[in-house]
Amino acid sequence: MTKNITFSADEALIEEARAVARLNNTTLNEQFRLWLEQYARQRRVEQFDELLDSLKGRLSSGGRKFTRDEMNERR
């Protein structure tokens, strides 16, 4: 479900942004939607990075190199 929201910005800035969007064959609305999606997902990426950092050094193969078959083996 799409919901409308209203923002305030300098009129000249809005017109400049619309002109850039037109040059890129898109709309200011579409560009804002893309930005909003990236902005909202940013925290999830940070949480994932924190998880990876916390796992570093906790898991080890003991230096052993696994074969492709071993890495893809289903248990």
All heavy atoms as a GROMACS GRO file, in nm:
protein
  626
    1MET      N    1   0.084  -0.118   0.000
    1MET     CA    2   0.000   0.000   0.000
    1MET      C    3   0.088   0.124   0.000
    1MET      O    4   0.180   0.137   0.081
    1MET     CB    5  -0.089  -0.002   0.124
    1MET     CG    6  -0.175   0.119   0.138
    1MET     SD    7  -0.271   0.106   0.289
    1MET     CE    8  -0.358   0.254   0.281
    2THR      N    9   0.062   0.212  -0.089
    2THR     CA   10   0.137   0.337  -0.099
    2THR      C   11   0.066   0.445  -0.020
    2THR      O   12  -0.055   0.458  -0.025
    2THR     CB   13   0.148   0.380  -0.246
    2THR    OG1   14   0.210   0.276  -0.320
    2THR    CG2   15   0.230   0.505  -0.260
    3LYS      N   16   0.145   0.522   0.054
    3LYS     CA   17   0.090   0.631   0.134
    3LYS      C   18   0.158   0.761   0.092
    3LYS      O   19   0.279   0.765   0.071
    3LYS     CB   20   0.115   0.604   0.282
    3LYS     CG   21   0.055   0.707   0.372
    3LYS     CD   22   0.062   0.666   0.516
    3LYS     CE   23  -0.003   0.774   0.599
    3LYS     NZ   24  -0.044   0.727   0.728
    4ASN      N   25   0.081   0.866   0.080
    4ASN     CA   26   0.136   0.997   0.045
    4ASN      C   27   0.193   1.064   0.169
    4ASN      O   28   0.137   1.055   0.277
    4ASN     CB   29   0.028   1.086  -0.016
    4ASN     CG   30  -0.013   1.040  -0.152
    4ASN    OD1   31   0.066   0.979  -0.225
    4ASN    ND2   32  -0.136   1.068  -0.189
    5ILE      N   33   0.306   1.132   0.150
    5ILE     CA   34   0.366   1.214   0.256
    5ILE      C   35   0.404   1.348   0.195
    5ILE      O   36   0.421   1.360   0.074
    5ILE     CB   37   0.488   1.145   0.320
    5ILE    CG1   38   0.594   1.109   0.215
    5ILE    CG2   39   0.446   1.023   0.397
    5ILE    CD1   40   0.719   1.048   0.274
    6THR      N   41   0.419   1.447   0.277
    6THR     CA   42   0.452   1.581   0.231
    6THR      C   43   0.581   1.627   0.297
    6THR      O   44   0.600   1.610   0.416
    6THR     CB   45   0.339   1.680   0.268
    6THR    OG1   46   0.217   1.632   0.211
    6THR    CG2   47   0.370   1.819   0.217
    7PHE      N   48   0.669   1.686   0.214
    7PHE     CA   49   0.795   1.741   0.264
    7PHE      C   50   0.804   1.886   0.223
    7PHE      O   51   0.743   1.929   0.124
    7PHE     CB   52   0.914   1.667   0.203
    7PHE     CG   53   0.931   1.529   0.256
    7PHE    CD1   54   0.880   1.421   0.188
    7PHE    CD2   55   0.999   1.507   0.375
    7PHE    CE1   56   0.894   1.293   0.237
    7PHE    CE2   57   1.014   1.379   0.424
    7PHE     CZ   58   0.961   1.272   0.356
    8SER      N   59   0.882   1.960   0.297
    8SER     CA   60   0.907   2.100   0.263
    8SER      C   61   1.054   2.114   0.226
    8SER      O   62   1.141   2.059   0.292
    8SER     CB   63   0.878   2.190   0.384
    8SER     OG   64   0.743   2.181   0.420
    9ALA      N   65   1.078   2.188   0.118
    9ALA     CA   66   1.215   2.214   0.074
    9ALA      C   67   1.214   2.343  -0.007
    9ALA      O   68   1.110   2.388  -0.054
    9ALA     CB   69   1.269   2.098  -0.008
   10ASP      N   70   1.332   2.398  -0.026
   10ASP     CA   71   1.347   2.519  -0.104
   10ASP      C   72   1.296   2.495  -0.247
   10ASP      O   73   1.329   2.394  -0.310
   10ASP     CB   74   1.494   2.560  -0.106
   10ASP     CG   75   1.517   2.686  -0.186
   10ASP    OD1   76   1.478   2.793  -0.137
   10ASP    OD2   77   1.571   2.674  -0.297
   11GLU      N   78   1.214   2.586  -0.297
   11GLU     CA   79   1.153   2.570  -0.429
   11GLU      C   80   1.256   2.554  -0.539
   11GLU      O   81   1.242   2.470  -0.629
   11GLU     CB   82   1.063   2.689  -0.459
   11GLU     CG   83   0.979   2.671  -0.582
   11GLU     CD   84   0.880   2.785  -0.602
   11GLU    OE1   85   0.852   2.860  -0.508
   11GLU    OE2   86   0.831   2.798  -0.716
   12ALA      N   87   1.364   2.631  -0.533
   12ALA     CA   88   1.468   2.622  -0.636
   12ALA      C   89   1.535   2.485  -0.632
   12ALA      O   90   1.567   2.428  -0.736
   12ALA     CB   91   1.571   2.732  -0.614
   13LEU      N   92   1.555   2.433  -0.513
   13LEU     CA   93   1.617   2.301  -0.498
   13LEU      C   94   1.527   2.192  -0.556
   13LEU      O   95   1.574   2.101  -0.625
   13LEU     CB   96   1.646   2.274  -0.350
   13LEU     CG   97   1.717   2.142  -0.318
   13LEU    CD1   98   1.853   2.135  -0.385
   13LEU    CD2   99   1.730   2.129  -0.167
   14ILE      N  100   1.398   2.203  -0.532
   14ILE     CA  101   1.303   2.106  -0.586
   14ILE      C  102   1.304   2.109  -0.739
   14ILE      O  103   1.310   2.004  -0.804
   14ILE     CB  104   1.160   2.133  -0.533
   14ILE    CG1  105   1.154   2.105  -0.383
   14ILE    CG2  106   1.057   2.049  -0.608
   14ILE    CD1  107   1.026   2.151  -0.316
   15GLU      N  108   1.302   2.227  -0.797
   15GLU     CA  109   1.304   2.239  -0.943
   15GLU      C  110   1.435   2.185  -1.002
   15GLU      O  111   1.433   2.120  -1.106
   15GLU     CB  112   1.280   2.385  -0.985
   15GLU     CG  113   1.139   2.432  -0.960
   15GLU     CD  114   1.034   2.340  -1.020
   15GLU    OE1  115   1.049   2.296  -1.136
   15GLU    OE2  116   0.936   2.310  -0.948
   16GLU      N  117   1.544   2.212  -0.935
   16GLU     CA  118   1.674   2.160  -0.983
   16GLU      C  119   1.674   2.006  -0.978
   16GLU      O  120   1.720   1.940  -1.071
   16GLU     CB  121   1.787   2.216  -0.897
   16GLU     CG  122   1.924   2.182  -0.948
   16GLU     CD  123   2.034   2.248  -0.867
   16GLU    OE1  124   2.006   2.339  -0.787
   16GLU    OE2  125   2.150   2.206  -0.884
   17ALA      N  126   1.621   1.951  -0.870
   17ALA     CA  127   1.615   1.805  -0.856
   17ALA      C  128   1.523   1.744  -0.962
   17ALA      O  129   1.554   1.638  -1.018
   17ALA     CB  130   1.567   1.768  -0.716
   18ARG      N  131   1.412   1.809  -0.991
   18ARG     CA  132   1.322   1.760  -1.095
   18ARG      C  133   1.391   1.760  -1.231
   18ARG      O  134   1.374   1.669  -1.313
   18ARG     CB  135   1.196   1.845  -1.101
   18ARG     CG  136   1.098   1.811  -0.994
   18ARG     CD  137   0.967   1.886  -1.011
   18ARG     NE  138   0.871   1.842  -0.912
   18ARG     CZ  139   0.784   1.919  -0.852
   18ARG    NH1  140   0.778   2.049  -0.881
   18ARG    NH2  141   0.701   1.871  -0.763
   19ALA      N  142   1.469   1.865  -1.258
   19ALA     CA  143   1.541   1.873  -1.385
   19ALA      C  144   1.642   1.759  -1.397
   19ALA      O  145   1.654   1.697  -1.504
   19ALA     CB  146   1.611   2.009  -1.397
   20VAL      N  147   1.712   1.729  -1.289
   20VAL     CA  148   1.808   1.618  -1.291
   20VAL      C  149   1.735   1.486  -1.313
   20VAL      O  150   1.780   1.401  -1.391
   20VAL     CB  151   1.890   1.614  -1.159
   20VAL    CG1  152   1.974   1.489  -1.151
   20VAL    CG2  153   1.977   1.738  -1.146
   21ALA      N  154   1.623   1.469  -1.247
   21ALA     CA  155   1.544   1.346  -1.265
   21ALA      C  156   1.499   1.330  -1.410
   21ALA      O  157   1.508   1.221  -1.467
   21ALA     CB  158   1.424   1.347  -1.170
   22ARG      N  159   1.453   1.440  -1.471
   22ARG     CA  160   1.412   1.434  -1.612
   22ARG      C  161   1.527   1.393  -1.700
   22ARG      O  162   1.510   1.313  -1.792
   22ARG     CB  163   1.356   1.570  -1.657
   22ARG     CG  164   1.210   1.590  -1.626
   22ARG     CD  165   1.153   1.711  -1.698
   22ARG     NE  166   1.219   1.836  -1.662
   22ARG     CZ  167   1.187   1.912  -1.556
   22ARG    NH1  168   1.089   1.874  -1.476
   22ARG    NH2  169   1.251   2.023  -1.531
   23LEU      N  170   1.646   1.446  -1.674
   23LEU     CA  171   1.764   1.408  -1.754
   23LEU      C  172   1.795   1.259  -1.741
   23LEU      O  173   1.851   1.199  -1.832
   23LEU     CB  174   1.887   1.489  -1.709
   23LEU     CG  175   1.888   1.636  -1.746
   23LEU    CD1  176   2.007   1.706  -1.680
   23LEU    CD2  177   1.892   1.653  -1.897
   24ASN      N  178   1.756   1.200  -1.629
   24ASN     CA  179   1.780   1.057  -1.604
   24ASN      C  180   1.656   0.972  -1.635
   24ASN      O  181   1.648   0.856  -1.594
   24ASN     CB  182   1.823   1.037  -1.458
   24ASN     CG  183   1.961   1.091  -1.434
   24ASN    OD1  184   2.055   1.056  -1.504
   24ASN    ND2  185   1.974   1.178  -1.335
   25ASN      N  186   1.561   1.032  -1.708
   25ASN     CA  187   1.438   0.963  -1.748
   25ASN      C  188   1.364   0.900  -1.630
   25ASN      O  189   1.321   0.784  -1.636
   25ASN     CB  190   1.467   0.856  -1.855
   25ASN     CG  191   1.521   0.916  -1.982
   25ASN    OD1  192   1.470   1.017  -2.029
   25ASN    ND2  193   1.625   0.857  -2.036
   26THR      N  194   1.352   0.972  -1.523
   26THR     CA  195   1.281   0.927  -1.405
   26THR      C  196   1.206   1.045  -1.346
   26THR      O  197   1.199   1.151  -1.408
   26THR     CB  198   1.378   0.862  -1.304
   26THR    OG1  199   1.304   0.803  -1.198
   26THR    CG2  200   1.479   0.960  -1.250
   27THR      N  201   1.151   1.026  -1.230
   27THR     CA  202   1.081   1.135  -1.162
   27THR      C  203   1.143   1.157  -1.026
   27THR      O  204   1.209   1.069  -0.969
   27THR     CB  205   0.931   1.102  -1.142
   27THR    OG1  206   0.921   0.989  -1.054
   27THR    CG2  207   0.863   1.074  -1.274
   28LEU      N  208   1.119   1.274  -0.973
   28LEU     CA  209   1.167   1.306  -0.839
   28LEU      C  210   1.102   1.211  -0.738
   28LEU      O  211   1.165   1.164  -0.644
   28LEU     CB  212   1.136   1.451  -0.806
   28LEU     CG  213   1.194   1.507  -0.677
   28LEU    CD1  214   1.344   1.487  -0.671
   28LEU    CD2  215   1.159   1.653  -0.663
   29ASN      N  216   0.976   1.179  -0.760
   29ASN     CA  217   0.904   1.087  -0.673
   29ASN      C  218   0.970   0.949  -0.672
   29ASN      O  219   0.991   0.888  -0.565
   29ASN     CB  220   0.759   1.076  -0.719
   29ASN     CG  221   0.670   1.012  -0.616
   29ASN    OD1  222   0.690   1.031  -0.497
   29ASN    ND2  223   0.572   0.937  -0.662
   30GLU      N  224   1.006   0.896  -0.788
   30GLU     CA  225   1.072   0.765  -0.795
   30GLU      C  226   1.209   0.769  -0.728
   30GLU      O  227   1.247   0.676  -0.657
   30GLU     CB  228   1.086   0.721  -0.941
   30GLU     CG  229   1.159   0.589  -0.960
   30GLU     CD  230   1.090   0.470  -0.895
   30GLU    OE1  231   0.967   0.473  -0.875
   30GLU    OE2  232   1.161   0.372  -0.862
   31GLN      N  233   1.283   0.876  -0.749
   31GLN     CA  234   1.414   0.888  -0.686
   31GLN      C  235   1.401   0.895  -0.534
   31GLN      O  236   1.480   0.837  -0.461
   31GLN     CB  237   1.489   1.010  -0.740
   31GLN     CG  238   1.533   0.994  -0.883
   31GLN     CD  239   1.621   0.872  -0.900
   31GLN    OE1  240   1.722   0.855  -0.832
   31GLN    NE2  241   1.582   0.785  -0.992
   32PHE      N  242   1.299   0.963  -0.487
   32PHE     CA  243   1.279   0.970  -0.343
   32PHE      C  244   1.243   0.833  -0.287
   32PHE      O  245   1.292   0.793  -0.182
   32PHE     CB  246   1.170   1.072  -0.307
   32PHE     CG  247   1.143   1.076  -0.160
   32PHE    CD1  248   1.233   1.136  -0.074
   32PHE    CD2  249   1.032   1.013  -0.107
   32PHE    CE1  250   1.212   1.136   0.063
   32PHE    CE2  251   1.009   1.013   0.030
   32PHE     CZ  252   1.099   1.075   0.115
   33ARG      N  253   1.157   0.758  -0.358
   33ARG     CA  254   1.122   0.623  -0.313
   33ARG      C  255   1.245   0.535  -0.302
   33ARG      O  256   1.260   0.460  -0.205
   33ARG     CB  257   1.022   0.559  -0.409
   33ARG     CG  258   0.880   0.591  -0.376
   33ARG     CD  259   0.787   0.497  -0.453
   33ARG     NE  260   0.685   0.580  -0.513
   33ARG     CZ  261   0.664   0.596  -0.643
   33ARG    NH1  262   0.735   0.529  -0.731
   33ARG    NH2  263   0.570   0.676  -0.686
   34LEU      N  264   1.334   0.544  -0.400
   34LEU     CA  265   1.458   0.465  -0.396
   34LEU      C  266   1.546   0.505  -0.277
   34LEU      O  267   1.601   0.421  -0.207
   34LEU     CB  268   1.536   0.481  -0.528
   34LEU     CG  269   1.472   0.420  -0.651
   34LEU    CD1  270   1.548   0.461  -0.776
   34LEU    CD2  271   1.464   0.268  -0.638
   35TRP      N  272   1.558   0.636  -0.255
   35TRP     CA  273   1.636   0.684  -0.143
   35TRP      C  274   1.576   0.637  -0.010
   35TRP      O  275   1.648   0.591   0.079
   35TRP     CB  276   1.644   0.837  -0.143
   35TRP     CG  277   1.708   0.889  -0.019
   35TRP    CD1  278   1.842   0.900   0.007
   35TRP    CD2  279   1.640   0.930   0.101
   35TRP    NE1  280   1.861   0.947   0.134
   35TRP    CE2  281   1.739   0.966   0.194
   35TRP    CE3  282   1.507   0.941   0.137
   35TRP    CZ2  283   1.708   1.012   0.322
   35TRP    CZ3  284   1.475   0.987   0.263
   35TRP    CH2  285   1.576   1.022   0.355
   36LEU      N  286   1.444   0.646   0.003
   36LEU     CA  287   1.377   0.607   0.127
   36LEU      C  288   1.398   0.458   0.156
   36LEU      O  289   1.422   0.419   0.271
   36LEU     CB  290   1.228   0.640   0.118
   36LEU     CG  291   1.145   0.621   0.244
   36LEU    CD1  292   1.198   0.711   0.356
   36LEU    CD2  293   0.999   0.650   0.216
   37GLU      N  294   1.392   0.377   0.053
   37GLU     CA  295   1.415   0.233   0.069
   37GLU      C  296   1.557   0.206   0.119
   37GLU      O  297   1.578   0.129   0.212
   37GLU     CB  298   1.391   0.163  -0.065
   37GLU     CG  299   1.402   0.013  -0.058
   37GLU     CD  300   1.372  -0.052  -0.192
   37GLU    OE1  301   1.296   0.006  -0.273
   37GLU    OE2  302   1.426  -0.161  -0.216
   38GLN      N  303   1.655   0.271   0.059
   38GLN     CA  304   1.795   0.254   0.102
   38GLN      C  305   1.814   0.304   0.245
   38GLN      O  306   1.881   0.241   0.325
   38GLN     CB  307   1.889   0.329   0.008
   38GLN     CG  308   1.900   0.267  -0.128
   38GLN     CD  309   1.982   0.352  -0.223
   38GLN    OE1  310   2.006   0.470  -0.200
   38GLN    NE2  311   2.024   0.292  -0.332
   39TYR      N  312   1.754   0.416   0.276
   39TYR     CA  313   1.766   0.475   0.410
   39TYR      C  314   1.707   0.382   0.515
   39TYR      O  315   1.765   0.360   0.621
   39TYR     CB  316   1.695   0.611   0.411
   39TYR     CG  317   1.710   0.685   0.542
   39TYR    CD1  318   1.829   0.749   0.573
   39TYR    CD2  319   1.604   0.690   0.633
   39TYR    CE1  320   1.842   0.818   0.693
   39TYR    CE2  321   1.617   0.759   0.752
   39TYR     CZ  322   1.736   0.822   0.782
   39TYR     OH  323   1.750   0.889   0.901
   40ALA      N  324   1.592   0.324   0.486
   40ALA     CA  325   1.524   0.236   0.581
   40ALA      C  326   1.603   0.106   0.602
   40ALA      O  327   1.602   0.051   0.713
   40ALA     CB  328   1.384   0.204   0.532
   41ARG      N  329   1.671   0.058   0.499
   41ARG     CA  330   1.745  -0.068   0.510
   41ARG      C  331   1.884  -0.050   0.571
   41ARG      O  332   1.951  -0.147   0.605
   41ARG     CB  333   1.757  -0.133   0.374
   41ARG     CG  334   1.626  -0.184   0.325
   41ARG     CD  335   1.639  -0.263   0.201
   41ARG     NE  336   1.509  -0.319   0.167
   41ARG     CZ  337   1.477  -0.361   0.048
   41ARG    NH1  338   1.565  -0.355  -0.050
   41ARG    NH2  339   1.357  -0.410   0.024
   42GLN      N  340   1.928   0.073   0.584
   42GLN     CA  341   2.062   0.102   0.634
   42GLN      C  342   2.087   0.038   0.771
   42GLN      O  343   2.192  -0.019   0.795
   42GLN     CB  344   2.082   0.253   0.641
   42GLN     CG  345   2.218   0.296   0.683
   42GLN     CD  346   2.231   0.448   0.679
   42GLN    OE1  347   2.140   0.519   0.637
   42GLN    NE2  348   2.342   0.498   0.724
   43ARG      N  349   1.991   0.045   0.861
   43ARG     CA  350   2.008  -0.011   0.995
   43ARG      C  351   2.023  -0.163   0.990
   43ARG      O  352   2.101  -0.219   1.064
   43ARG     CB  353   1.890   0.029   1.086
   43ARG     CG  354   1.902  -0.024   1.226
   43ARG     CD  355   2.025   0.035   1.297
   43ARG     NE  356   2.046  -0.037   1.421
   43ARG     CZ  357   2.164  -0.072   1.468
   43ARG    NH1  358   2.273  -0.038   1.405
   43ARG    NH2  359   2.174  -0.138   1.579
   44ARG      N  360   1.949  -0.228   0.899
   44ARG     CA  361   1.963  -0.374   0.886
   44ARG      C  362   2.103  -0.412   0.841
   44ARG      O  363   2.159  -0.510   0.888
   44ARG     CB  364   1.861  -0.429   0.787
   44ARG     CG  365   1.724  -0.444   0.847
   44ARG     CD  366   1.637  -0.525   0.756
   44ARG     NE  367   1.526  -0.442   0.714
   44ARG     CZ  368   1.450  -0.465   0.610
   44ARG    NH1  369   1.472  -0.568   0.534
   44ARG    NH2  370   1.351  -0.385   0.579
   45VAL      N  371   2.160  -0.334   0.752
   45VAL     CA  372   2.296  -0.361   0.704
   45VAL      C  373   2.394  -0.344   0.819
   45VAL      O  374   2.484  -0.424   0.838
   45VAL     CB  375   2.331  -0.268   0.585
   45VAL    CG1  376   2.479  -0.276   0.552
   45VAL    CG2  377   2.246  -0.302   0.465
   46GLU      N  378   2.375  -0.238   0.898
   46GLU     CA  379   2.463  -0.215   1.013
   46GLU      C  380   2.452  -0.330   1.113
   46GLU      O  381   2.553  -0.376   1.167
   46GLU     CB  382   2.427  -0.083   1.082
   46GLU     CG  383   2.464   0.039   0.999
   46GLU     CD  384   2.406   0.168   1.055
   46GLU    OE1  385   2.337   0.164   1.160
   46GLU    OE2  386   2.428   0.272   0.993
   47GLN      N  387   2.331  -0.379   1.137
   47GLN     CA  388   2.313  -0.491   1.230
   47GLN      C  389   2.380  -0.617   1.177
   47GLN      O  390   2.442  -0.693   1.252
   47GLN     CB  391   2.164  -0.517   1.254
   47GLN     CG  392   2.098  -0.411   1.338
   47GLN     CD  393   1.948  -0.428   1.346
   47GLN    OE1  394   1.884  -0.475   1.252
   47GLN    NE2  395   1.890  -0.388   1.458
   48PHE      N  396   2.371  -0.640   1.047
   48PHE     CA  397   2.436  -0.756   0.986
   48PHE      C  398   2.588  -0.745   0.999
   48PHE      O  399   2.655  -0.844   1.033
   48PHE     CB  400   2.395  -0.768   0.838
   48PHE     CG  401   2.456  -0.887   0.769
   48PHE    CD1  402   2.409  -1.015   0.794
   48PHE    CD2  403   2.560  -0.869   0.679
   48PHE    CE1  404   2.466  -1.124   0.730
   48PHE    CE2  405   2.617  -0.978   0.615
   48PHE     CZ  406   2.570  -1.106   0.640
   49ASP      N  407   2.641  -0.627   0.974
   49ASP     CA  408   2.785  -0.606   0.988
   49ASP      C  409   2.830  -0.630   1.133
   49ASP      O  410   2.936  -0.690   1.156
   49ASP     CB  411   2.825  -0.465   0.944
   49ASP     CG  412   2.818  -0.446   0.793
   49ASP    OD1  413   2.815  -0.548   0.720
   49ASP    OD2  414   2.814  -0.331   0.748
   50GLU      N  415   2.749  -0.586   1.229
   50GLU     CA  416   2.781  -0.609   1.370
   50GLU      C  417   2.781  -0.758   1.402
   50GLU      O  418   2.867  -0.806   1.475
   50GLU     CB  419   2.680  -0.536   1.460
   50GLU     CG  420   2.696  -0.385   1.458
   50GLU     CD  421   2.579  -0.311   1.523
   50GLU    OE1  422   2.490  -0.378   1.580
   50GLU    OE2  423   2.577  -0.188   1.515
   51LEU      N  424   2.686  -0.831   1.345
   51LEU     CA  425   2.680  -0.976   1.365
   51LEU      C  426   2.804  -1.043   1.308
   51LEU      O  427   2.866  -1.128   1.373
   51LEU     CB  428   2.554  -1.034   1.300
   51LEU     CG  429   2.542  -1.186   1.302
   51LEU    CD1  430   2.533  -1.238   1.445
   51LEU    CD2  431   2.422  -1.232   1.221
   52LEU      N  432   2.843  -1.005   1.188
   52LEU     CA  433   2.963  -1.064   1.128
   52LEU      C  434   3.087  -1.035   1.212
   52LEU      O  435   3.171  -1.123   1.232
   52LEU     CB  436   2.983  -1.011   0.986
   52LEU     CG  437   2.891  -1.066   0.879
   52LEU    CD1  438   2.924  -1.003   0.743
   52LEU    CD2  439   2.897  -1.216   0.869
   53ASP      N  440   3.097  -0.911   1.260
   53ASP     CA  441   3.211  -0.875   1.346
   53ASP      C  442   3.213  -0.959   1.473
   53ASP      O  443   3.319  -1.002   1.519
   53ASP     CB  444   3.208  -0.727   1.382
   53ASP     CG  445   3.246  -0.637   1.266
   53ASP    OD1  446   3.307  -0.687   1.169
   53ASP    OD2  447   3.215  -0.516   1.271
   54SER      N  448   3.095  -0.985   1.530
   54SER     CA  449   3.089  -1.063   1.655
   54SER      C  450   3.125  -1.209   1.631
   54SER      O  451   3.171  -1.279   1.721
   54SER     CB  452   2.952  -1.052   1.720
   54SER     OG  453   2.855  -1.125   1.647
   55LEU      N  454   3.106  -1.257   1.507
   55LEU     CA  455   3.136  -1.397   1.476
   55LEU      C  456   3.282  -1.420   1.436
   55LEU      O  457   3.331  -1.532   1.442
   55LEU     CB  458   3.045  -1.448   1.363
   55LEU     CG  459   2.898  -1.462   1.398
   55LEU    CD1  460   2.818  -1.500   1.274
   55LEU    CD2  461   2.877  -1.565   1.507
   56LYS      N  462   3.351  -1.312   1.398
   56LYS     CA  463   3.491  -1.325   1.359
   56LYS      C  464   3.571  -1.383   1.475
   56LYS      O  465   3.562  -1.339   1.588
   56LYS     CB  466   3.550  -1.191   1.319
   56LYS     CG  467   3.508  -1.147   1.181
   56LYS     CD  468   3.574  -1.016   1.144
   56LYS     CE  469   3.525  -0.970   1.010
   56LYS     NZ  470   3.571  -0.838   0.977
   57GLY      N  471   3.650  -1.483   1.444
   57GLY     CA  472   3.734  -1.544   1.546
   57GLY      C  473   3.662  -1.651   1.627
   57GLY      O  474   3.727  -1.727   1.699
   58ARG      N  475   3.532  -1.660   1.618
   58ARG     CA  476   3.458  -1.760   1.693
   58ARG      C  477   3.444  -1.890   1.615
   58ARG      O  478   3.423  -1.995   1.673
   58ARG     CB  479   3.320  -1.709   1.730
   58ARG     CG  480   3.326  -1.588   1.824
   58ARG     CD  481   3.191  -1.528   1.838
   58ARG     NE  482   3.131  -1.575   1.963
   58ARG     CZ  483   3.008  -1.551   2.000
   58ARG    NH1  484   2.928  -1.484   1.919
   58ARG    NH2  485   2.961  -1.594   2.114
   59LEU      N  486   3.448  -1.880   1.484
   59LEU     CA  487   3.434  -1.997   1.398
   59LEU      C  488   3.566  -2.019   1.327
   59LEU      O  489   3.627  -1.926   1.276
   59LEU     CB  490   3.322  -1.974   1.295
   59LEU     CG  491   3.185  -1.941   1.352
   59LEU    CD1  492   3.090  -1.904   1.240
   59LEU    CD2  493   3.131  -2.057   1.432
   60SER      N  494   3.608  -2.144   1.324
   60SER     CA  495   3.736  -2.172   1.262
   60SER      C  496   3.734  -2.310   1.199
   60SER      O  497   3.672  -2.403   1.251
   60SER     CB  498   3.848  -2.166   1.367
   60SER     OG  499   3.969  -2.208   1.310
   61SER      N  500   3.800  -2.323   1.088
   61SER     CA  501   3.814  -2.452   1.021
   61SER      C  502   3.942  -2.520   1.066
   61SER      O  503   3.974  -2.629   1.019
   61SER     CB  504   3.815  -2.433   0.870
   61SER     OG  505   3.934  -2.365   0.831
   62GLY      N  506   4.016  -2.457   1.155
   62GLY     CA  507   4.143  -2.512   1.197
   62GLY      C  508   4.248  -2.505   1.088
   62GLY      O  509   4.346  -2.578   1.089
   63GLY      N  510   4.227  -2.419   0.991
   63GLY     CA  511   4.322  -2.403   0.881
   63GLY      C  512   4.295  -2.498   0.766
   63GLY      O  513   4.361  -2.492   0.663
   64ARG      N  514   4.200  -2.588   0.783
   64ARG     CA  515   4.169  -2.686   0.681
   64ARG      C  516   4.094  -2.621   0.565
   64ARG      O  517   4.006  -2.540   0.585
   64ARG     CB  518   4.082  -2.796   0.741
   64ARG     CG  519   4.042  -2.903   0.643
   64ARG     CD  520   3.971  -3.018   0.716
   64ARG     NE  521   3.925  -3.114   0.619
   64ARG     CZ  522   3.799  -3.127   0.580
   64ARG    NH1  523   3.706  -3.051   0.632
   64ARG    NH2  524   3.765  -3.217   0.490
   65LYS      N  525   4.132  -2.656   0.443
   65LYS     CA  526   4.063  -2.607   0.324
   65LYS      C  527   3.958  -2.710   0.283
   65LYS      O  528   3.987  -2.828   0.272
   65LYS     CB  529   4.161  -2.587   0.207
   65LYS     CG  530   4.273  -2.491   0.236
   65LYS     CD  531   4.225  -2.351   0.221
   65LYS     CE  532   4.344  -2.257   0.237
   65LYS     NZ  533   4.310  -2.123   0.259
   66PHE      N  534   3.835  -2.662   0.265
   66PHE     CA  535   3.727  -2.751   0.227
   66PHE      C  536   3.715  -2.758   0.075
   66PHE      O  537   3.741  -2.659   0.005
   66PHE     CB  538   3.594  -2.703   0.285
   66PHE     CG  539   3.587  -2.714   0.434
   66PHE    CD1  540   3.618  -2.607   0.515
   66PHE    CD2  541   3.550  -2.834   0.493
   66PHE    CE1  542   3.612  -2.618   0.653
   66PHE    CE2  543   3.543  -2.846   0.631
   66PHE     CZ  544   3.575  -2.737   0.711
   67THR      N  545   3.673  -2.874   0.025
   67THR     CA  546   3.649  -2.888  -0.119
   67THR      C  547   3.513  -2.827  -0.151
   67THR      O  548   3.430  -2.803  -0.063
   67THR     CB  549   3.647  -3.037  -0.161
   67THR    OG1  550   3.534  -3.100  -0.101
   67THR    CG2  551   3.776  -3.107  -0.122
   68ARG      N  552   3.490  -2.804  -0.278
   68ARG     CA  553   3.362  -2.750  -0.321
   68ARG      C  554   3.248  -2.843  -0.279
   68ARG      O  555   3.144  -2.799  -0.231
   68ARG     CB  556   3.360  -2.732  -0.472
   68ARG     CG  557   3.227  -2.681  -0.526
   68ARG     CD  558   3.227  -2.679  -0.677
   68ARG     NE  559   3.325  -2.586  -0.725
   68ARG     CZ  560   3.297  -2.478  -0.797
   68ARG    NH1  561   3.173  -2.451  -0.827
   68ARG    NH2  562   3.392  -2.398  -0.839
   69ASP      N  563   3.268  -2.975  -0.296
   69ASP     CA  564   3.165  -3.071  -0.257
   69ASP      C  565   3.136  -3.065  -0.107
   69ASP      O  566   3.021  -3.072  -0.065
   69ASP     CB  567   3.206  -3.214  -0.296
   69ASP     CG  568   3.203  -3.236  -0.447
   69ASP    OD1  569   3.128  -3.163  -0.515
   69ASP    OD2  570   3.274  -3.326  -0.494
   70GLU      N  571   3.240  -3.051  -0.026
   70GLU     CA  572   3.220  -3.043   0.119
   70GLU      C  573   3.144  -2.917   0.158
   70GLU      O  574   3.058  -2.920   0.245
   70GLU     CB  575   3.355  -3.046   0.192
   70GLU     CG  576   3.423  -3.182   0.189
   70GLU     CD  577   3.564  -3.178   0.247
   70GLU    OE1  578   3.636  -3.079   0.222
   70GLU    OE2  579   3.600  -3.276   0.316
   71MET      N  580   3.175  -2.807   0.091
   71MET     CA  581   3.107  -2.681   0.124
   71MET      C  582   2.960  -2.682   0.083
   71MET      O  583   2.877  -2.616   0.144
   71MET     CB  584   3.178  -2.562   0.057
   71MET     CG  585   3.312  -2.531   0.121
   71MET     SD  586   3.384  -2.377   0.062
   71MET     CE  587   3.444  -2.425  -0.098
   72ASN      N  588   2.927  -2.760  -0.020
   72ASN     CA  589   2.789  -2.766  -0.068
   72ASN      C  590   2.712  -2.886  -0.015
   72ASN      O  591   2.595  -2.905  -0.052
   72ASN     CB  592   2.786  -2.767  -0.222
   72ASN     CG  593   2.832  -2.634  -0.278
   72ASN    OD1  594   2.787  -2.530  -0.234
   72ASN    ND2  595   2.923  -2.638  -0.373
   73GLU      N  596   2.775  -2.966   0.068
   73GLU     CA  597   2.712  -3.086   0.121
   73GLU      C  598   2.592  -3.051   0.210
   73GLU      O  599   2.599  -2.960   0.293
   73GLU     CB  600   2.815  -3.163   0.204
   73GLU     CG  601   2.768  -3.296   0.255
   73GLU     CD  602   2.880  -3.367   0.328
   73GLU    OE1  603   2.977  -3.408   0.262
   73GLU    OE2  604   2.870  -3.378   0.451
   74ARG      N  605   2.483  -3.122   0.188
   74ARG     CA  606   2.363  -3.102   0.268
   74ARG      C  607   2.360  -3.207   0.377
   74ARG      O  608   2.383  -3.324   0.354
   74ARG     CB  609   2.235  -3.117   0.184
   74ARG     CG  610   2.233  -3.025   0.065
   74ARG     CD  611   2.189  -2.887   0.106
   74ARG     NE  612   2.164  -2.806  -0.012
   74ARG     CZ  613   2.225  -2.694  -0.037
   74ARG    NH1  614   2.313  -2.647   0.046
   74ARG    NH2  615   2.198  -2.625  -0.146
   75ARG      N  616   2.328  -3.166   0.498
   75ARG     CA  617   2.319  -3.262   0.609
   75ARG      C  618   2.181  -3.271   0.661
   75ARG      O  619   2.103  -3.188   0.659
   75ARG     CB  620   2.413  -3.221   0.722
   75ARG     CG  621   2.556  -3.233   0.678
   75ARG     CD  622   2.647  -3.204   0.791
   75ARG     NE  623   2.783  -3.214   0.738
   75ARG     CZ  624   2.885  -3.244   0.810
   75ARG    NH1  625   2.872  -3.266   0.937
   75ARG    NH2  626   3.003  -3.252   0.758
   0.00000   0.00000   0.00000
